Amino acid sequence: MRIRVLGCSGAIAKDCRTTSFLIDDDTLIDAGTGVGDLSLEEMRRIERVFLTHSHLDHVAALPLMVDAVGAGRNHPLQINALPGTIQALQAHIFNDVIWPDFSRIPSESAPFIRFQEIAIGQTLLAGDKRVEVLPAVHTVPAAGFSVSAGKGCWVFSGDTGRNPAFWTRLNQLDVEILVIETAFSNRESLLAQRSLHLSPQVLATELENIDATKHYPIYITHTKPAETELILAEIQQFDRNLPLRHHKSPDIHWLRAGQVLEI
């Protein structure tokens, strides 16, 4: 399984693209501005999209991608999302005001997109992959995902604050790679708390929930561009002070757009 990082920034700036991951060539996890780096042919090969939540940085490129390649497809693009996310997309984006309602265009029987409701705890087949919907704690209905092609799994936390249920399930999985958000620095910890994101000091306590017998690489995503260097410095500082209760210090990395991870 090949995971291509199209975007992993918490906002836009030069060379900063918002959240989107292309798994193999047929499955998109979130549809932030990073999708814009795909060619038309690469976009046409995408069969399904899984959305963590409705915030703009995770869905901004979806309506534009559908417009770009919808007519060149012979079947609808399947958009998998929580009911609240689908309701938000229908009310605020695909509403014939902000963007055409491509769930009814060019016809009700043959639209460009089809919405598929998903639920926390559900496991779905996505071609030769299995996608499990994981809990997230955010200001809108939100999820994370675990994706496996038969070996271990790639896990994405989605946007989340403190999340006990996530760690409970994570410790039951055969995790190969964890991608977890850390949107704000410690100096913005109050903002992180109010917006239900992680800061480095909260990330450190959350990582204590990982089973001490497990060890896998952890990639940091969704940093705000103006704070990325500070966030990474703060994470490196707590990393030097670990292990907390672990036998080994976490193997922590900074995720970059254009990076390719393989399982």
PEMOMO-V460761 format. One record per helix or strand of 2 or more residues. SS is the DSSP state (alpha for helix, beta for strand). FROM is the first residue (numbers start at 0). TO is the last residue. If there is no record, write none. Layout:
((SS/FROM/TO) (SS/FROM/TO))
//
This chain:
((beta/1/6) (beta/19/22) (beta/26/28) (alpha/32/36) (alpha/39/43) (beta/47/49) (alpha/55/58) (alpha/61/71) (beta/76/81) (alpha/82/91) (beta/112/117) (beta/122/125) (beta/128/134) (beta/142/147) (beta/152/155) (alpha/163/169) (beta/174/180) (alpha/185/194) (alpha/199/206) (beta/216/220) (alpha/224/240) (beta/250/253) (beta/259/261))
//
